[in-house]
């Protein structure tokens, strides 16, 4: 979820800018809308940002300025409510900026290397398949004696289907089989060990293919959309009903006001187009601030003042309709804050649904012989924990009798239980929802054939989301031995995982202005 | 239906306006309202479609907001393609709500001429 607005720290500078670029609009700038309602200022700045985005996509100045129409009716409604006498319409001043609901982070995607890959901090593998290219860079090692830094790239064949077909909802369902298949390649980014004999120039440490047999945790499925429609959509609907009722009452409630607002909108769009023409090279944020200030100034001059000074009089019926709509909007905004929790709830449902995946991985060992493994990965929710169960068997491509190697390298199983606690990081506002800290405990029992020995591994891991898209995994692992050395050891690992989708979203939240 | 801007149209009394929304790289989570009333999705599960009959008096408008709900795990290229069609003529297909937009709930105004 995002919240973006423009702060007006330098109105004098903006007025100077506007007078420079808009000499004809100088009179409007004298009518600054001081301390406008938060919801009004936010909507105006979002509209300004979209105008600039249109321009940046190559839309001509005039057409880009017309994007103002997508928010103009609500701007008029908010302004009218602000200008009317009495306390009820002034509820607009208590309205916080509207925040679109968005998904919290998902934790089921295996973004790092597999549990035996270089730099892995995972003992049990989770069965989710990232449909978009994902990258994780981790540092440390668990099961190997050689430490390394792994770079894992993951994708799904569905990504290639999207090259040929539009990625709409119909094709998403039709080509669902392709979404069940995923692949990844892990590169060893620090192959400095001089004893490594078989590292190729591409530094591929392992590659993997996965097939999801049971379950689908995509938020694009019809099943999830149905849940969203049942749980979240009614609250969005209530806001839209109140908002359209308010805009209709405000604009069509008085022909005089409608004419004034329409004339102001037309003039404003012309001024914005002129400003866009003349402000090429001005930083984006300044342009947004200038357009926002111009918009608010126009609303002050053309809507607020005529109503507050009774130059335009609204009927009692219109006044009541606006008051009722504003009350409904306030209630809808309050309900939408709970809808954030509702959305989190249905996302939890989604993330706890059973998932069964079969995986094949080929390891190009940085030390020792290359081998492959097959794994059965199952994840489900056993209240209050998320449980991950893996079964695996591995075999050498070319067993080396000199090292007592046979075809089967090892086999075994892993059980992991995970839970979550509140995260004190990443919350800058009371209403921000942050991803929880994940705590897990795992145990793996395997048999290493060449050593004719069982290996016990126990691990406790904490994943701390420190900010959007960045997670810090920490773990402590006990192993009764490694595959190379017959000595028990306790090792601590740390790393960080990056979710590019979230980082892009974060970048947008900051640069959208 | 005649276009004034991408978000403003002139319509005739009794005309039916159809708004078809196609989600790309995201799910079909779309909600719409017209002058305080819910607009029901009359399309299939994959392509939300909303119809409104023009009932306002000349000079007045139908104010329609269509909110497109993105989620965090939608890629930055996710968007909703709009098709607006008037039963008495006029088809417009160039309105797009992108995840990178700041406004995900554009308001359309259909004024009775």
Interface residues (C-beta under 8 A of the other chain):
Chain A: X1 X4 X45 X46 X47 X49 X50 X53 X63 X66 X67 X69 X70 X71 X72 X73 X74 X100 X101 X102 X103 X104 X105 X106 X132 X162 X166 X167 X168 X169 X170 X173 X219 X220 X221 X222 X224 X225 X228 X229 X232 X233 X236 X237 X240 X241 X242 X243 X244 X245 X247 X248 X251 X252 X255 X258 X325 X501 X502 X504 X505 X508 X512
Chain B: X5 X6 X7 X8 X22 X23 X24 X25 X26 X27 X28 X29 X31 X32 X33 X34 X35 X36 X37 X38 X45 X46 X47 X56 X59 X60 X61 X63 X64 X65 X67 X69 X70 X71 X72 X73 X74 X75 X76 X98 X99 X100 X101 X102 X103 X104 X105 X106 X107 X109
